[in-house]
Each structure stands twice: as C-alpha cells, then as structure tokens.
C-alpha cells in the first residue's frame, strides 16, 4: 500500500479529498494531513509518504518552501500540486522541484483520480526498475571474477575486441587497452611422467599453485595480466606503452617470463618452459601473438637446450612440431563442465575432423594430446570439488594411454572418458549460476514485448553471449530463443482468449513487428493459425 499526505489550508478540501477519492482502488492510504507547510513538513518527515498532495499558498510556510526543504532532505516522493494560485513563477518553481503534476482548483474528481492513477503507475514502474537495477548490481558483483576472466581470455580470440562485451566490460573495469603494445607469454610446467603414482588431481593442485605464483608476481607488475589457464599451460599478456619500441616490449615480456620460470622452479621444483610470442602493436592483434607463442611452445622438443623460447631460437630447418589444438581442448572441457552431453559429442567430432585434416599425428603425439585433455578436465573438476577418480574410480592415466594407437582410438577413448563426467555435471547442476538464470527468466516474463535478444541480456549481466547461452541451456534444458518464444506464445494465447484484441495488435503486444512471422511462429508452437485458435 502506498502512503499519501494531503496539505492544504482549507480543511474542507482535505476532508473532501479524503472522503471522495477512491484511494484504496489505487492502492493508496492517506496517512496524514496538515493545514500549512510547516506542519506538512513534519507530517512528511514522520510518515515518509510516496505521494504528496499540496496547495501552494498557505500560512506559516507556503508549499514551494516546504517542497524545497523536502527535496533538500533527499526525499524523492511524487508531488501533485492542487492550487488556485496560477502564477507562472510558481509553476516554474514546481518544475525545478520535480513536481509530478500541477492541477488548478477547482479540479474535478475525475481529473484528480486520473493524475493519482498516473502517479501510482509511475511509482510502480520506478519500483520495478529499481528492483531490476539492484538485482543487476548484485549480479555484476557476483559475476565480476567470471566477467574479468572472460574479458582477458577473450583477448586471445580474433575479433573479440570489436564486440560490445569488450567495450562495455573494459569501460566498467576501467581497463584501458589503447596506446599499448602486447606480448603473449605462455608458461608450461611438467610433472615427471615416469611417476606411476601420478594422478590428474595432482596436476590440478600444481596448476593452481603455479597460477598463484604468477598472479602474485603479476599484481606487482603494471600491465601484466593472467589471461587463461589450460591444463599445465598458463597464458599471460604483457602490455607496454605504444611509444616505446618493440624491442623494449619484448624485453619486458622476456623479463617477466624469466621471473615466472625462476619462481616456479624454486618453489615447486617443477620442470618448466616459457615461450614469448610476437609483439602486437594493437589489442586486436593479441591473438596473433598468442598463436605465435603456442607455435613456439610446440617447438620445445626441437630446441631442448632452451627453457625460454623466442622466435629467434627456433631453427629454420626440419619439419615443425605438431601444434596442439588447445582451443579444441578448452571447447571440449567447457562443454563437459557445463554438463552438455550433445555439445561434448559435437566438440569431439570437431577435434577428430581437425586431426584428420592435419598430417596424421604419431602415437606419441596422440598420447600427449590425451594427457592435455585429462589435465584440462582435471582443472575444471577441481573448481567443483571433484576429481576424475570420483567418476572413473580406477582411472590411471598411463594405463589409459596404452589404448591409443590411432585417431579413431583417441575419439572413442574421449567419449568413454568424457560423456560420464558430463552426465555427472549435468545432474549436479550449477548453483553458481542460479541467480543469473532466475533473473533472466523473470526479465523475459516482464519484458517479452521488447527487443530482448540474448545479446541484450548478456550486456545487462556483463557476461559473454556464448557463456550465457551455455549456462541457460544447462540450467533450463532449453535454449534462450526457445524460452523467449514460448513465453511470448503463451501470452499471445491469453490475449486471444480475452477476445479484446485483433491478431495484428497481439503480434505487436508480444514483441513481433512482423505479423506474418508471428503467425508462422504461432502455428509452429500451437499447430493452429492465430485466426483458428479462438474458434
């Protein structure tokens, strides 16, 4: 129930308004009244009303002075002036004091109730908008670590810097990528695989220990960002001012890489390598630096005497080493951790197809690929408090490798390993994303008539479109577009059953500007043309 206060020096007016207006029909309760501005101010302070109805010309303190005091105290109540005093300067003052409406006495009951209804509608819309804004702020804080991670990881992808997500999130996080050069550094650590007791879960622990070291060192260095972590490879972006020469940018990247190598070896006693990609003169060229660093890291067998590998270290002779399809690895792992079995199968097929298009990998290379996949999955499960051994109780990575002799073996092994893990993740669900999905579903139900594509929603919650699409499908079992269409069609059926609207009006009311397209969707959804539905 909204609260209202009436202030007028004419008691007859106060009594007439109190008795005649259908306050309860508008969801309003009159909680106080006063005969002058001074007493009115006390009533406002006491009751904190949503609506103030006031005269202007009153004894002791007039309405304008009272409203000035109200606004100075930070009160944002909606104000309706009901006055016989029509001086233009008072009307100007009313505008400055954000008065909702200005009625001249004598006003009819119909006029007063019309203004009250409009005011209530305005307050309801504001309340709904404030609620959405509050929830969005909470979601942003909740998703902030994920959002920042998506931004930095996205920089490794071609065209990402042209996306609305990049522009909005970099502005919000106050991360300025203009007038800078960028160099990608990859750090790969290695556990001696001759250890028969080795478990994938150990890799998770070492990976997070390495990441903590890199994070700590990066925090003390301006312009050094941890962009991604995959299996036993961590990706770091090193930025330097654009006006400095490329040689300086490369020296900075090499210096950072050497520091990472030294600390990881010193504290964790791991074998570790690093590669330094080309210097990118613009943020849009970071993917080229990343690709170069990946290629260089694949050459470490050929330059075994080098712990830090740069372009100058790679020999110009012989066949280049097989490049590990790291992007495919991560796409598979993302689908597994999100519990999307169909997508896991699709990603495995994509990886298999990619391997067939390259020169056939050797048995040893295939087994290296298998260890890469196991490592990335182990890292993803670690975030959810799980290990591969929790799902495959007798899993032994080296025993598994003995099964792999061809690409077909590799693909079959992937399905056998990953589909059960995906099923477990699907059953567990993800409470982490529940708040975000609940918000999206409510927002669609309240704004179905608007242009609310997944891109629009993603921009509101500061997550990438693809990520949002994946978690929505995981949590609801249907994709976003199907959900939006279903809500719109359900509303269209309600409107048709009411018998108050024509088909073209309903089409507009549920968010479709094209009546023919609406009719096509309606028939697909219900099996009937709109004209047949209510007959």
C-alpha positions in Angstrom: 0.0 0.0 0.0 1.4 3.4 -1.0 1.2 6.3 1.5 -0.1 9.8 0.8 -0.1 13.1 2.8 -2.6 16.0 2.0 -1.5 19.5 2.8 -4.0 22.4 2.3 -5.0 25.4 4.4 -8.7 24.6 3.5 -10.0 21.8 5.8 -13.0 21.4 3.5 -10.6 20.5 0.7 -8.7 18.0 2.9 -11.9 16.3 4.0 -13.4 16.3 0.5 -10.3 14.6 -0.9 -10.1 12.1 1.9 -13.8 11.1 1.5 -14.4 11.3 -2.2 -11.2 9.9 -3.9 -11.2 6.1 -4.2 -7.9 5.8 -2.5 -8.0 2.0 -1.9 -8.8 1.3 -5.5 -5.4 2.9 -6.4 -3.6 1.1 -3.6 -3.1 4.3 -1.6 -3.6 5.0 2.1 -3.9 8.6 3.4 -1.7 8.6 6.4 -1.7 12.3 7.4 -2.7 15.9 6.6 -1.8 19.4 7.6 -3.1 23.0 7.1 0.3 24.7 6.4 3.7 24.0 5.0 5.4 23.8 8.4 3.1 21.2 9.8 3.1 19.5 6.4 6.9 19.1 6.5 6.6 17.4 9.9 3.9 15.0 8.6 6.2 14.2 5.6 9.2 13.6 7.9 7.0 11.4 10.2 5.3 9.2 7.5 7.8 9.3 4.6 4.9 9.2 2.1 5.1 8.1 -1.5 2.8 10.8 -2.7 2.4 14.4 -1.5 -0.7 16.4 -2.5 -0.2 20.1 -1.6 -1.5 23.6 -2.1 1.0 26.4 -2.8 -0.4 29.5 -1.0 -0.6 28.6 2.8 0.1 30.4 6.1 3.4 29.9 8.1 5.2 28.2 5.2 4.0 28.1 1.6 4.0 24.9 -0.5 7.1 25.9 -2.5 9.3 26.5 0.6 8.0 23.2 2.1 8.9 21.3 -1.1 12.4 22.9 -1.2 13.0 21.6 2.3 11.7 18.2 1.3 14.0 17.9 -1.7 17.0 19.2 0.3 16.5 16.4 2.8 16.7 13.9 -0.1 13.0 13.0 -0.2 12.0 11.9 -3.7 8.3 11.5 -3.1 6.0 12.2 -6.1 4.3 15.6 -5.7 0.9 16.7 -7.0 0.1 20.4 -6.6 -3.6 21.3 -6.3 -3.8 25.0 -6.1 -5.9 28.0 -7.3 -2.6 30.0 -7.4 -1.5 30.0 -11.0 1.3 32.5 -11.0 3.9 31.5 -13.7 6.9 31.8 -11.4 5.3 29.2 -9.0 4.8 26.9 -12.0 8.5 27.3 -12.8 9.5 26.5 -9.2 7.3 23.4 -9.4 9.2 22.1 -12.4 12.6 22.7 -10.6 11.3 20.8 -7.6 10.3 17.8 -9.8 6.6 18.1 -9.2 4.7 15.2 -10.9 1.6 17.3 -11.9 0.0 20.7 -11.3 -3.8 20.9 -11.1 -5.8 24.1 -10.8 -8.6 24.5 -8.3 -11.4 23.7 -8.7 -10.3 20.3 -10.1 -12.9 17.6 -10.9 -12.8 14.3 -9.1 -12.1 12.6 -12.4 -9.1 14.8 -13.0 -7.7 14.2 -9.6 -8.1 10.4 -9.9 -6.6 10.4 -13.3 -3.5 12.1 -12.0 -3.3 9.8 -9.0 -3.5 6.7 -11.2 -0.8 8.0 -13.5 1.3 8.8 -10.4 0.8 5.3 -9.0 1.7 3.7 -12.4 4.9 5.8 -12.4 5.8 4.7 -8.9 5.2 1.1 -9.8 7.4 1.3 -12.8 10.1 3.0 -10.8 9.9 0.3 -8.1 10.2 -2.4 -10.7 13.1 -0.6 -12.4 14.9 0.0 -9.1 14.4 -3.7 -8.3 15.9 -4.7 -11.6 18.8 -2.3 -11.2 19.5 -3.6 -7.7 19.5 -7.2 -8.9 21.8 -6.3 -11.8 24.3 -4.6 -9.5 24.2 -7.7 -7.2 24.7 -10.0 -10.3 27.5 -7.9 -11.5 29.4 -8.1 -8.2 28.6 -11.8 -8.1 29.8 -12.4 -11.6 32.7 -10.0 -11.5 35.5 -12.6 -11.3 34.0 -14.5 -14.1 33.4 -11.4 -16.2 37.1 -10.2 -15.8 38.3 -13.7 -16.6 36.1 -13.7 -19.8 37.5 -10.4 -20.8 41.1 -11.4 -20.5 40.6 -14.8 -22.1 38.6 -13.2 -24.9 41.5 -11.0 -25.9 43.2 -14.2 -27.2 40.3 -14.7 -29.7 40.2 -13.0 -33.1 37.6 -10.1 -33.4 36.8 -10.2 -29.7 38.0 -6.6 -29.2 35.3 -5.4 -31.6 32.5 -6.9 -29.5 30.1 -4.9 -27.4 31.1 -7.1 -24.4 34.7 -6.0 -24.7 33.8 -2.3 -24.9 31.3 -2.4 -22.0 33.3 -4.5 -19.6 36.7 -2.9 -20.2 35.0 0.5 -19.5 33.3 -0.8 -16.4 36.6 -2.4 -15.1 38.5 0.7 -16.1 40.9 -1.3 -18.1 42.3 0.8 -20.9 43.9 -1.1 -23.8 44.6 1.9 -26.1 48.0 3.2 -27.0 49.7 -0.1 -25.9 51.7 -2.9 -27.3 51.0 -6.5 -26.2 53.1 -9.6 -26.0 51.8 -13.1 -25.0 53.8 -15.3 -22.7 53.0 -19.0 -22.3 54.2 -20.9 -19.3 54.2 -24.7 -19.4 55.1 -26.8 -16.3 55.7 -30.5 -16.3 55.4 -33.3 -13.8 57.7 -36.2 -14.5 55.5 -38.7 -16.2 57.7 -41.6 -15.2 56.0 -41.5 -11.8 53.5 -44.3 -11.8 51.7 -42.8 -8.9 50.8 -39.7 -10.8 47.1 -38.7 -10.7 45.3 -36.0 -12.7 44.3 -34.4 -9.4 47.9 -33.6 -8.7 48.0 -31.6 -11.9 45.1 -29.5 -10.6 46.9 -28.7 -7.4 50.2 -27.9 -9.1 48.3 -25.8 -11.7 46.7 -23.6 -9.0 50.0 -23.3 -7.2 51.6 -22.1 -10.4 48.7 -19.8 -11.1 49.0 -18.3 -7.5 52.7 -17.6 -8.1 52.0 -16.0 -11.5 49.1 -14.0 -10.0 51.2 -12.7 -7.2 54.0 -11.7 -9.4 51.6 -10.1 -11.9 50.0 -8.0 -9.2 53.3 -6.3 -8.6 53.8 -5.5 -12.3 51.7 -2.9 -14.1 50.3 -4.2 -17.4 50.8 -7.9 -16.7 47.6 -10.0 -16.9 46.9 -13.7 -16.4 44.6 -14.4 -19.3 44.0 -18.1 -19.2 44.9 -21.4 -17.6 44.6 -24.7 -19.5 45.9 -28.0 -18.2 49.6 -27.2 -17.4 49.8 -24.0 -19.6 49.2 -20.5 -18.2 48.8 -17.6 -20.6 50.0 -14.1 -19.6 49.6 -10.9 -21.5 52.3 -8.3 -21.0 51.5 -4.7 -22.1 53.9 -1.8 -22.6 53.4 1.8 -23.8 52.9 2.1 -27.5 55.5 4.9 -27.8 58.3 2.5 -26.7 60.0 0.4 -29.3 59.1 -3.2 -29.9 62.5 -4.3 -28.6 61.5 -2.8 -25.3 58.2 -4.6 -25.3 59.9 -7.9 -26.0 62.5 -7.3 -23.3 59.7 -6.7 -20.8 57.9 -9.9 -21.8 61.2 -11.9 -21.6 62.0 -10.4 -18.2 58.5 -11.3 -16.9 58.8 -14.8 -18.3 62.2 -15.4 -16.7 60.9 -14.2 -13.3 58.0 -16.7 -13.6 60.3 -19.5 -14.5 62.7 -18.8 -11.7 59.9 -18.7 -9.0 58.1 -21.8 -10.2 61.3 -23.8 -10.3 62.4 -22.5 -7.0 59.2 -23.1 -5.0 57.5 -26.1 -6.8 60.6 -27.9 -8.2 58.8 -28.5 -11.5 60.2 -28.7 -15.0 59.0 -25.5 -16.7 59.3 -23.8 -20.1 58.1 -20.5 -21.4 57.5 -19.1 -24.9 57.3 -15.4 -25.9 55.1 -14.5 -28.9 55.5 -11.7 -31.4 54.8 -8.1 -30.2 51.3 -7.0 -31.1 51.0 -3.3 -31.9 47.3 -3.2 -31.1 44.8 -5.0 -28.9 43.2 -6.6 -31.9 46.5 -8.3 -32.8 46.9 -10.1 -29.4 45.5 -13.4 -31.0 48.5 -13.3 -33.4 50.9 -13.0 -30.5 49.1 -15.9 -28.8 49.2 -18.1 -31.8 52.9 -17.4 -32.3 53.6 -18.3 -28.6 51.6 -21.6 -29.0 53.6 -22.5 -32.1 56.9 -21.7 -30.3 56.0 -23.8 -27.3 55.3 -26.8 -29.6 58.9 -26.4 -30.7 60.4 -27.1 -27.3 61.4 -30.6 -28.2 63.4 -29.3 -31.2 65.1 -26.6 -29.0 65.6 -28.8 -25.9 68.5 -26.7 -24.7 66.2 -23.6 -24.3 64.0 -23.1 -21.3 62.7 -19.8 -22.7 61.8 -20.0 -26.3 61.5 -17.0 -28.7 61.2 -16.7 -32.4 65.0 -16.3 -32.8 65.6 -19.6 -31.0 63.6 -21.7 -33.4 65.7 -23.4 -36.1 64.8 -22.7 -39.7 65.3 -26.3 -40.7 63.3 -29.5 -40.5 59.6 -30.2 -40.0 57.8 -28.1 -37.4 56.4 -29.9 -34.4 52.7 -30.8 -34.4 50.7 -28.0 -32.9 48.4 -29.0 -30.0 44.8 -28.0 -30.7 44.5 -26.1 -27.4 41.4 -24.2 -28.5 39.6 -27.5 -29.2 40.7 -28.9 -25.8 39.1 -25.9 -24.0 35.9 -26.1 -26.0 35.5 -29.8 -25.1 36.3 -29.1 -21.4 33.8 -26.2 -21.3 31.0 -28.5 -22.7 31.9 -31.2 -20.2 31.9 -29.0 -17.1 28.6 -27.4 -18.2 27.1 -30.9 -18.5 26.1 -30.5 -22.1 26.5 -34.1 -23.5 25.3 -33.3 -27.0 27.8 -30.4 -27.2 30.6 -32.7 -25.9 29.9 -35.1 -28.7 29.9 -32.3 -31.2 33.2 -30.9 -29.9 34.9 -34.4 -30.0 33.8 -34.7 -33.7 35.3 -31.2 -34.4 38.6 -32.2 -32.8 38.7 -35.5 -34.7 37.9 -33.7 -38.0 40.7 -31.2 -37.3 43.2 -34.0 -36.6 42.3 -35.8 -39.9 42.9 -32.5 -41.9 46.5 -32.3 -40.5 49.3 -34.8 -41.2 48.4 -37.9 -39.1 49.8 -37.4 -35.6 52.1 -40.1 -34.3 51.1 -42.4 -31.4 53.3 -40.4 -29.0 51.7 -37.1 -30.1 48.2 -38.6 -29.7 49.1 -39.6 -26.2 50.4 -36.2 -25.5 47.0 -34.8 -26.7 45.3 -37.3 -24.3 47.3 -36.1 -21.4 46.5 -32.5 -22.3 42.7 -33.3 -22.3 43.0 -35.1 -18.9 44.8 -32.1 -17.4 42.2 -29.6 -18.5 39.3 -31.7 -17.4 41.0 -32.2 -14.0 41.3 -28.5 -13.6 37.7 -27.9 -14.4 36.5 -30.6 -12.0 38.8 -29.2 -9.3 36.7 -26.0 -9.4 33.6 -28.1 -8.5 35.3 -30.1 -5.7 35.6 -33.2 -7.9 38.4 -35.4 -9.3 38.3 -37.7 -12.3 38.8 -40.6 -9.9 35.4 -39.7 -8.3 33.7 -40.6 -11.5 36.1 -43.2 -13.0 37.2 -45.0 -9.8 40.0 -47.0 -11.3 41.3 -44.3 -13.6 45.1 -44.5 -14.3 46.3 -42.0 -17.0 49.2 -44.1 -18.1 47.2 -47.3 -18.4 44.7 -45.4 -20.5 47.5 -44.2 -22.9 48.3 -47.7 -23.8 44.9 -48.0 -25.6 45.7 -45.2 -28.1 47.1 -46.1 -31.5 45.0 -44.1 -33.9 42.7 -41.1 -34.2 39.7 -43.5 -34.0 41.1 -44.9 -30.8 41.6 -41.4 -29.5 38.0 -40.3 -30.3 36.4 -43.4 -28.8 38.6 -43.0 -25.7 37.4 -39.4 -25.3 33.8 -40.4 -25.5 34.3 -43.1 -22.9 36.1 -40.7 -20.6 34.1 -37.5 -21.0 30.4 -38.5 -21.5 30.1 -40.0 -18.0 31.7 -36.9 -16.5 29.3 -34.7 -18.5 26.4 -36.7 -17.2 27.5 -36.2 -13.6 28.0 -32.4 -14.1 24.5 -32.2 -15.7 22.9 -33.9 -12.7 24.8 -31.7 -10.2 23.6 -28.6 -11.9 25.3 -25.3 -11.0 24.0 -23.2 -8.1 26.7 -20.7 -9.0 24.6 -19.6 -12.0 21.1 -20.0 -10.5 20.8 -16.3 -9.6 21.7 -15.2 -13.1 19.3 -17.6 -14.7 16.4 -16.7 -12.3 17.0 -13.0 -13.2 16.9 -13.7 -17.0 13.7 -15.7 -16.7 11.9 -13.1 -14.7 13.2 -10.3 -17.0 11.9 -12.1 -20.1 8.5 -12.6 -18.4 8.3 -8.9 -17.7 9.8 -7.6 -20.9 8.7 -10.1 -23.5 7.2 -7.3 -25.7 10.6 -5.6 -26.1 13.6 -6.4 -28.2 15.4 -8.7 -25.8 17.9 -10.8 -27.7 20.5 -12.8 -25.8 23.0 -10.1 -26.7 20.8 -7.5 -24.9 20.6 -9.8 -21.8 24.3 -10.6 -21.9 25.1 -6.9 -21.9 22.9 -6.4 -18.9 24.6 -9.1 -16.7 28.1 -8.4 -18.1 28.7 -12.0 -19.4 29.5 -13.1 -22.9 26.7 -14.2 -25.2 28.1 -17.7 -25.7 28.7 -18.3 -22.0 25.2 -17.1 -21.1 23.8 -19.3 -23.8 25.6 -22.3 -22.4 24.6 -21.8 -18.7 21.0 -21.0 -19.7 20.7 -24.3 -21.6 22.4 -26.2 -18.8 20.0 -24.8 -16.1 16.7 -24.8 -18.0 17.1 -27.6 -20.6 16.1 -25.3 -23.5 17.9 -22.6 -25.3 17.2 -18.9 -24.7 15.4 -18.2 -28.0 13.0 -21.2 -27.5 12.3 -20.0 -24.0 11.5 -16.4 -25.2 9.3 -17.7 -28.0 7.4 -20.0 -25.6 6.7 -17.1 -23.1 5.6 -14.9 -26.0 3.3 -17.5 -27.4 1.7 -18.3 -24.0 1.0 -14.6 -23.6 -0.4 -14.4 -27.1 -2.8 -17.2 -26.3 -4.0 -15.4 -23.2 -4.6 -12.2 -25.2 -6.5 -14.1 -27.9 -8.8 -15.8 -25.3 -9.6 -12.4 -23.9 -11.3 -11.5 -27.2 -10.3 -7.9 -26.8 -7.6 -7.6 -29.4 -7.0 -8.2 -33.1 -4.3 -10.5 -34.3 -2.0 -7.7 -35.6 -2.4 -5.9 -32.2 -1.4 -9.1 -30.3 1.6 -9.6 -32.6 2.8 -6.1 -31.6 2.0 -6.7 -27.9 4.1 -9.8 -27.6 7.2 -8.4 -29.4 6.7 -9.1 -33.1 6.6 -6.3 -35.6 6.0 -8.6 -38.5 2.5 -10.1 -38.3 3.3 -12.9 -40.9 6.3 -14.0 -38.9 4.2 -14.0 -35.7 1.6 -16.2 -37.4 4.2 -18.6 -38.6 5.7 -19.0 -35.1 2.2 -19.3 -33.5 1.3 -22.1 -35.9 4.6 -23.9 -35.2 4.0 -23.6 -31.5 0.3 -24.5 -31.3 -0.4 -26.3 -34.5 -3.1 -23.7 -35.4 -3.2 -20.4 -37.3 -4.0 -17.4 -35.0 -7.3 -17.0 -36.7 -8.2 -20.6 -35.9 -7.2 -20.6 -32.2 -10.2 -18.9 -30.7 -12.9 -20.5 -32.9 
